[in-house]
Amino acid sequence: MTAIKFGTDGWRGVIADDFTFENVRRVAGAIASYVLKHEEARRGVVVGYDTRFASGRAAEAAAEVLAGAGIPVVLANDYTPTPAVSYNVKQRGAAGGVMITSSHNPFNWNGVKFKGRFGGSATPAIIKKIETELHAGAAPKGVPAKIERVDLKPAYVEAICQFADLDKIAKANFKLAIDAMHGSGRGVLAKIFDRHGVKYVAIRSEVNPLFPGINPEPIEPHVALLQETVVREGCHAGLATDGDADRIGAVAEDGSFVDSHKCFSVLLRWLLERKKWPGDVVRAFNTTRMLDRIAARYGRQLVECPIGFKYIADLMMEREIVIGGEESGGIGYSRYLPERDGILNSLLLANVMADEGKTLGQLVIDLQREFGEHYYGRRDLHIPDEVKTAAIERARSEQFTGLGNYRVLRKEGLDGVKLFLDAPTNGNGAEAWILLRASGTEPLLRLYAEAASPELVQEMLASGESMVMQKAAA
């Protein structure tokens, strides 16, 4: 039997190799057993699916296992954003939610996410219990329960529209490009904008499970078509959501990419300056430290957590969090759900633009001027596990005191190993750091870097890759 391992937000595998109907049923059996033992099973489970190959049929297979265990199921009747599943779990008082998706992964991957009854990423404690049931081969049977087909989107759309001033967005007269990346966010923003008279142009809103030419991840180079569209159509910003619409990426009016760190920073500044929402700020270990400067300016506590939105969700259950987010574009709010939501964040970014009367690019320039130049980069290295492990161990060792042209000032090891370097800050720019971390869901080592110039970021990433590959050659 294939080994099934849960990563930062569920289980993922290669279609027909690891991701098979048999394995989906095994995971669903473990989830059913968890629900029966630890939740009120009579409340049922919400099941949704994205636009990937076989997602709809896999959702039906999972629903059949859950219903066969005696757990009522509300099954989506169409492709559905992950945050819409999460919202329906909370609104309906369900025992949990299952989403068939592989998020931003390449076309040949699929997976299963589990959402807690609170409407957010399952906490580490919940994931551990499900894994225990999975390893035990749990496949409970009961009096068959009902499977009800439902449109999960209307209630979700109504809820997220409460958080944005769509009339103000329309009056601002900005033109926006929206890119669903062939994912399950298709048509959602377009319908909202149509209803409120917001000018937009939509791309990649048709279903294509091959995601031609891209991975459905709203980062470069996959946003190239959005960048071209923004410039060609004279848009004031471009907004992209990933394969299951829980992550955001953006493009400025000149076609330049606006990474998730800048989106997070723009939103944080707006929430603290204009909205004055209460609460702490949470960021993942691999996220920009510009957020630290913004939080300090407004007297808010900033909490750093390991990588994976489930850790942020955990904190959102313990205390009031004004905003929490991660490097991959997942950003959420305690006052809504302990869940990331690319569509909601698209609306809020448009709201910031309307409130400030500025394009997205102008908002980023303002941030860099006020809080210092911060630039970010990431490099994914597809290498064997032993090479990944050796590189991280080497970086952690006391003997490792420099990278490329720079000395290591200090190291942090919350999740992977982060090296702070004595590189130039150009006055008030970012303190230079590079993070080495093995992916929890894919066979690769990721390098993340932040510094005071884009050239320095690329230099650090190149030095990091060279260090890793030298070890491989040795």
C-alpha positions in Angstrom: 0.0 0.0 0.0 1.2 3.5 -0.8 2.4 5.5 2.2 0.2 8.5 2.7 1.8 11.4 4.6 0.1 14.7 5.5 2.0 17.9 4.9 1.3 21.5 6.0 -2.3 21.4 4.8 -3.4 17.8 4.1 -2.2 15.1 1.7 -1.1 15.4 -1.9 0.1 13.0 -4.5 0.7 12.4 -8.2 -2.5 11.4 -10.0 -2.7 7.7 -10.8 0.5 7.0 -8.9 -0.2 8.1 -5.3 -3.5 10.0 -5.8 -5.9 7.1 -6.6 -9.5 6.5 -5.7 -8.4 3.7 -3.4 -6.1 6.2 -1.5 -8.8 8.9 -1.4 -11.1 6.3 0.2 -8.4 5.4 2.7 -8.0 9.1 3.7 -11.8 9.5 3.8 -12.0 6.5 6.1 -9.5 8.0 8.4 -11.4 11.3 8.4 -14.7 9.5 9.0 -13.2 7.7 12.0 -11.8 11.0 13.4 -15.2 12.6 13.1 -17.0 9.7 14.7 -14.6 9.7 17.7 -13.9 13.4 18.2 -16.7 15.5 16.6 -20.5 15.5 16.5 -20.9 13.3 13.5 -24.6 14.1 13.1 -23.6 17.6 12.1 -22.2 16.2 8.9 -19.2 17.0 6.7 -19.0 19.5 3.8 -17.2 18.1 0.7 -16.0 20.3 -2.2 -13.6 20.0 -5.2 -11.6 22.0 -7.6 -11.0 21.9 -11.4 -8.3 19.3 -11.4 -8.5 16.0 -13.3 -10.9 13.6 -11.5 -11.5 16.0 -8.6 -15.3 15.7 -8.9 -15.3 11.9 -8.9 -12.8 11.8 -6.0 -15.2 14.1 -4.1 -18.0 11.7 -4.7 -15.8 8.8 -3.6 -14.9 10.6 -0.3 -18.6 11.5 0.2 -19.6 7.9 -0.3 -17.1 6.7 2.4 -18.3 9.4 4.9 -22.0 8.6 4.3 -21.3 4.9 4.5 -19.9 5.5 8.0 -23.2 7.1 9.0 -22.0 10.8 8.6 -24.4 13.1 6.6 -22.6 14.8 3.7 -23.2 18.2 2.0 -21.5 17.7 -1.4 -20.7 20.7 -3.7 -22.6 20.6 -7.0 -19.8 22.5 -8.9 -16.2 23.5 -8.7 -15.8 25.4 -5.5 -13.1 27.6 -3.9 -11.5 26.0 -0.8 -12.5 29.1 1.4 -16.2 28.5 0.3 -16.0 25.0 1.7 -14.5 26.4 4.9 -17.2 29.1 5.2 -20.0 26.6 4.7 -18.5 24.3 7.4 -18.7 27.2 9.9 -22.0 28.6 8.8 -23.7 25.2 8.8 -22.2 24.1 12.1 -20.7 21.0 10.3 -18.3 18.7 12.0 -15.6 19.4 9.3 -14.9 19.8 5.7 -13.1 17.9 2.9 -11.7 19.6 -0.1 -10.3 17.7 -3.1 -7.5 19.8 -4.4 -3.8 20.1 -4.8 -3.9 23.9 -4.5 -1.0 25.3 -6.5 0.8 22.1 -7.5 1.4 21.1 -11.1 -1.5 19.6 -13.2 -0.5 16.0 -12.5 -1.0 16.4 -8.7 -4.2 16.2 -6.6 -4.9 15.9 -2.9 -7.2 16.1 0.1 -7.5 19.0 2.6 -9.4 18.7 5.8 -11.0 21.7 7.5 -11.9 21.9 11.1 -15.4 22.6 12.5 -14.3 26.2 13.1 -14.0 26.8 9.3 -10.2 26.8 8.8 -7.2 24.6 8.2 -7.1 21.6 10.5 -4.8 22.3 13.5 -1.7 20.2 14.0 -3.5 18.2 16.7 -6.4 17.3 14.4 -4.0 16.3 11.6 -2.2 14.0 14.0 -5.4 12.3 15.0 -6.4 11.7 11.4 -3.0 10.3 10.6 -3.3 7.9 13.5 -6.6 6.7 12.1 -5.0 6.4 8.7 -2.1 4.3 9.9 -4.6 2.1 11.7 -6.5 1.5 8.5 -9.7 2.9 9.8 -12.7 2.2 7.6 -15.8 2.6 9.7 -19.3 1.5 8.6 -22.6 2.6 9.9 -26.2 3.2 8.9 -25.8 5.0 5.5 -26.4 8.7 5.7 -27.7 11.2 3.2 -25.5 12.9 0.5 -27.0 16.3 -0.4 -25.8 18.2 -3.5 -25.6 21.9 -2.7 -24.3 25.1 -4.4 -21.8 26.3 -1.8 -20.9 29.6 -3.4 -23.8 32.0 -2.9 -23.6 32.1 1.0 -19.8 32.4 0.7 -20.0 35.3 -1.7 -22.5 37.1 0.4 -20.2 36.8 3.4 -17.0 38.0 1.8 -18.8 41.0 0.3 -19.6 42.3 3.8 -15.9 42.9 4.3 -15.4 45.2 1.3 -17.0 48.4 0.2 -17.9 47.4 -3.3 -19.7 50.6 -4.1 -16.6 52.6 -3.2 -14.5 50.3 -5.4 -16.9 50.9 -8.3 -16.8 54.7 -7.8 -13.0 54.7 -7.7 -13.3 53.8 -11.4 -10.2 51.6 -11.4 -10.0 48.8 -14.0 -8.9 45.4 -12.7 -7.7 42.3 -14.4 -8.6 39.0 -12.7 -6.9 35.7 -13.3 -8.5 32.5 -11.9 -5.6 30.5 -13.4 -8.1 27.8 -14.6 -8.9 27.2 -10.9 -12.0 26.9 -8.8 -12.2 30.6 -8.2 -13.4 30.9 -11.8 -16.3 33.3 -12.3 -16.6 34.3 -8.6 -14.9 37.7 -8.7 -16.4 38.4 -12.2 -19.9 37.9 -10.9 -19.3 40.2 -7.8 -17.8 42.9 -10.0 -20.6 42.6 -12.6 -23.2 43.0 -9.8 -21.6 46.1 -8.4 -20.4 47.8 -11.7 -16.7 47.4 -11.2 -14.7 47.5 -14.4 -12.6 44.4 -15.1 -11.2 42.0 -17.6 -11.1 38.3 -16.8 -8.5 35.7 -18.1 -8.1 32.0 -17.6 -11.6 31.5 -16.3 -12.3 28.4 -18.4 -11.8 24.9 -16.9 -8.6 23.2 -18.2 -7.2 20.6 -15.8 -3.9 20.7 -17.7 -3.3 24.3 -16.6 -1.5 24.8 -20.0 1.9 26.3 -19.6 1.6 27.1 -15.9 1.3 25.7 -12.4 -1.8 27.4 -10.9 0.3 29.4 -8.4 0.1 33.2 -8.5 3.8 33.9 -8.7 6.3 34.5 -11.5 6.6 33.1 -14.2 3.0 31.8 -14.0 1.4 35.2 -13.9 3.1 36.3 -17.2 -0.3 36.4 -19.1 -1.8 38.5 -16.3 1.1 40.9 -16.5 0.7 41.2 -20.3 -3.1 41.7 -19.9 -2.7 44.5 -17.3 -0.5 46.5 -19.6 -2.4 45.8 -22.8 -5.8 46.6 -21.3 -4.7 49.6 -19.3 -5.6 48.1 -15.9 -4.7 49.7 -12.6 -3.9 46.3 -11.0 -4.1 42.5 -11.7 -5.4 40.1 -9.1 -4.7 36.3 -9.3 -5.9 33.4 -7.3 -4.4 29.9 -7.2 -5.9 26.5 -8.2 -8.3 26.4 -5.2 -8.6 30.2 -4.7 -7.2 30.4 -1.2 -4.0 32.3 -2.2 -3.4 35.6 -3.8 -0.9 37.2 -6.1 -1.0 40.6 -7.8 0.4 42.7 -10.6 0.9 46.5 -10.6 -0.3 48.8 -13.4 3.1 48.7 -15.2 3.0 44.9 -15.3 5.5 44.3 -12.5 4.7 41.4 -10.1 3.6 42.3 -6.6 4.4 39.4 -4.4 2.4 38.1 -1.5 4.6 39.9 1.0 3.7 43.3 -0.5 0.0 42.3 -0.7 0.2 41.3 3.0 2.0 44.6 3.9 -0.5 46.8 2.0 -3.4 45.1 3.7 -1.8 45.3 7.2 -1.1 49.0 6.9 -4.6 49.7 5.7 -6.2 47.6 8.5 -4.2 49.4 11.2 -4.3 52.9 9.8 -7.8 53.1 8.4 -9.9 50.2 9.7 -8.3 50.1 13.2 -9.2 46.4 13.6 -7.9 45.1 17.0 -5.6 42.2 17.4 -2.0 40.9 17.0 -0.3 40.2 13.6 0.9 36.7 12.7 3.4 35.8 10.0 5.1 32.6 9.0 8.8 32.1 9.4 9.5 32.6 5.7 7.6 35.9 5.4 8.9 39.5 5.0 10.1 41.3 8.0 8.6 44.6 6.7 5.5 43.4 8.6 7.5 43.6 11.8 8.2 47.3 11.1 4.6 48.1 10.3 3.3 46.3 13.4 5.9 48.1 15.6 4.8 51.5 14.1 1.2 50.9 15.2 2.1 49.3 18.5 0.9 45.8 17.6 2.5 42.5 18.8 3.9 40.5 15.9 4.0 36.7 16.3 6.2 34.5 14.2 5.1 30.9 13.6 6.2 27.8 11.6 5.3 27.5 7.9 1.8 26.2 7.1 -1.5 28.1 7.6 -2.6 25.5 10.2 -0.2 27.1 12.7 -1.8 30.5 12.0 -5.3 29.0 12.3 -4.3 27.5 15.7 -3.2 31.0 16.9 -6.5 32.5 15.6 -8.4 30.2 17.9 -6.4 31.2 20.9 -6.4 35.0 20.5 -7.6 37.9 18.4 -5.5 38.2 15.2 -6.1 41.2 13.0 -4.3 39.5 10.1 -2.2 36.4 9.6 -0.4 35.2 6.6 2.3 33.2 4.9 4.8 33.5 2.0 2.7 31.5 -0.4 -0.1 34.1 -0.6 -2.4 32.7 2.1 -3.8 35.5 4.3 -6.7 35.4 6.8 -8.5 37.4 9.5 -9.8 36.3 12.9 -13.0 38.3 12.5 -13.9 36.3 9.4 -12.5 32.8 9.5 -9.3 31.2 10.6 -8.7 30.5 6.9 -6.8 32.0 4.0 -8.9 33.4 1.1 -7.6 34.7 -2.2 -10.9 36.0 -3.4 -11.6 38.0 -0.2 -8.1 39.4 -0.3 -8.6 40.4 -3.9 -11.6 42.4 -2.8 -9.8 44.0 0.1 -6.8 45.0 -2.1 -9.3 46.7 -4.5 -10.8 48.4 -1.4 -7.4 49.7 -0.3 -6.9 51.2 -3.8 -10.3 52.8 -3.6 -9.7 54.2 -0.1 -6.3 55.6 -0.9 -7.1 56.7 -4.5 -3.9 55.0 -5.7 -2.9 52.2 -8.0 -1.4 49.1 -6.5 2.0 50.1 -7.7 1.7 53.4 -6.0 0.7 51.7 -2.8 3.9 49.5 -2.9 6.1 52.5 -3.6 4.6 54.3 -0.6 5.4 51.2 1.6 9.0 51.0 0.4 9.5 54.7 1.0 8.1 54.6 4.5 9.3 51.2 5.9 12.5 50.7 3.9 13.3 48.8 0.7 12.4 45.1 1.0 12.8 42.7 -1.9 12.1 39.0 -1.8 12.9 35.9 -3.8 12.4 32.1 -3.8 14.1 29.3 -5.5 12.9 25.7 -5.6 15.6 23.0 -5.9 14.3 19.5 -7.0 17.0 17.3 -5.3 17.1 14.0 -3.5 16.2 13.8 0.2 19.7 13.0 1.3 21.0 16.1 -0.5 18.3 18.3 1.2 19.1 16.9 4.6 22.8 17.3 4.2 22.5 20.9 3.1 20.3 21.9 6.0 22.6 20.1 8.5 25.6 21.8 7.0 23.9 25.3 7.3 23.0 24.5 10.9 26.5 23.5 11.9 28.8 25.8 14.0 31.4 25.5 11.2 29.1 27.2 8.7 29.9 30.9 9.2 29.6 32.4 5.8 27.6 32.3 2.5 29.0 33.7 -0.7 30.5 37.1 0.1 28.9 37.5 3.5 29.3 36.5 7.1 26.5 34.8 9.0 25.5 37.1 11.8 23.1 34.7 13.5 20.9 31.7 12.8 17.2 30.8 13.6 15.7 27.4 13.4 12.0 27.7 13.9 11.3 25.9 10.6 14.3 25.0 8.5 17.4 27.1 9.0 17.5 30.9 8.5 20.8 32.7 8.1 21.1 36.4 8.7 24.0 37.9 6.7 26.1 41.0 7.0 25.0 42.2 3.6 24.3 46.0 3.0 20.9 47.4 4.0 21.3 50.5 1.9 20.4 52.7 4.9 17.0 51.6 6.1 16.4 48.6 3.9 15.7 45.0 4.9 18.1 43.0 7.0 19.5 40.3 4.6 18.4 36.7 5.3 18.2 33.4 3.5 16.1 30.4 4.6 16.7 26.7 3.7 13.7 24.5 4.2 12.6 21.1 2.9 9.0 21.2 1.5 6.4 19.3 3.5 4.4 18.4 0.4 6.8 18.1 -2.5 10.3 16.5 -3.2 12.3 19.7 -3.1 14.3 22.1 -1.0 13.2 25.7 -1.0 15.4 28.7 -0.6 13.8 32.0 0.5 15.7 35.3 0.7 15.0 38.9 1.6 17.3 41.9 1.2 17.5 45.6 0.5 17.8 45.2 -3.3 16.6 42.7 -5.9 20.2 42.2 -7.1 21.3 41.2 -3.6 18.3 38.8 -3.3 19.4 37.0 -6.5 23.0 36.9 -5.4 22.0 35.3 -2.1 19.8 32.8 -3.8 22.6 31.9 -6.2 25.1 31.5 -3.3 22.6 29.3 -1.5 22.0 27.1 -4.5 25.7 26.8 -5.1 26.3 25.7 -1.5 23.5 23.1 -1.7 24.8 21.7 -5.0 28.4 21.6 -4.0 27.4 19.4 -1.2 25.5 17.2 -3.7 28.6 16.9 -5.9 30.8 16.0 -2.9 
